[in-house]
Amino acid sequence: PLSPRDWLAPGGAVVLDDFTPRTGWPPLLDGAPDRPRLHWLEHPDLCTTEVVTGPASATLVGILR
């Protein structure tokens, strides 16, 4: 997976879309942990949140620490 430190300046933001809103923790995809989403939500170099943009859509927004 992409390393945010390689792509972002300090304080830089990453925005990732095409997610569905999560309904619990950990977020699941087809009954298994949603690894791509967890990569960004739990990345130690980022402060990331999920923004629900519609009934079936969500976006992740992360800021490099």
C-alpha positions in Angstrom: 0.0 0.0 0.0 0.9 3.6 -0.5 3.0 5.3 2.2 1.5 8.7 3.0 5.0 10.1 4.0 6.2 9.4 0.4 3.3 11.4 -1.1 2.3 14.1 1.3 4.0 17.2 2.7 3.7 17.7 6.4 0.1 18.7 7.1 -1.0 17.5 3.7 -4.3 15.8 3.1 -5.4 12.6 1.3 -9.0 12.1 0.2 -10.2 8.7 -0.8 -13.7 8.0 -2.0 -15.8 5.0 -3.3 -16.3 3.5 0.2 -19.7 2.5 1.6 -20.6 3.8 5.1 -19.4 1.4 7.8 -21.9 0.0 10.1 -19.7 -1.2 12.9 -16.1 -1.7 14.1 -14.1 -3.2 12.6 -15.4 -2.2 9.2 -16.2 -5.2 7.2 -16.2 -6.0 3.5 -18.0 -9.2 2.4 -17.8 -10.4 6.0 -14.0 -9.9 6.4 -12.1 -6.9 7.8 -12.0 -4.1 5.2 -8.2 -4.0 4.9 -8.0 -1.0 2.5 -10.2 1.1 4.7 -8.3 0.0 7.8 -5.0 0.9 6.2 -6.0 4.5 6.0 -8.0 4.8 9.2 -5.3 3.2 11.4 -2.2 4.4 9.6 0.2 5.8 12.3 1.2 8.7 10.1 -2.3 10.0 9.5 -5.2 11.4 11.4 -8.1 10.0 9.3 -11.9 10.1 9.6 -14.7 8.8 7.5 -17.3 11.3 6.1 -20.6 9.8 5.0 -21.5 11.6 1.8 -24.8 9.8 1.1 -26.9 6.8 2.1 -24.5 4.4 0.2 -21.3 6.4 0.0 -18.4 7.5 2.2 -15.1 9.3 1.9 -12.0 9.0 4.0 -10.1 12.2 4.7 -6.6 12.0 6.3 -4.1 14.6 7.4 -0.4 13.7 7.6 0.7 14.1 11.3 
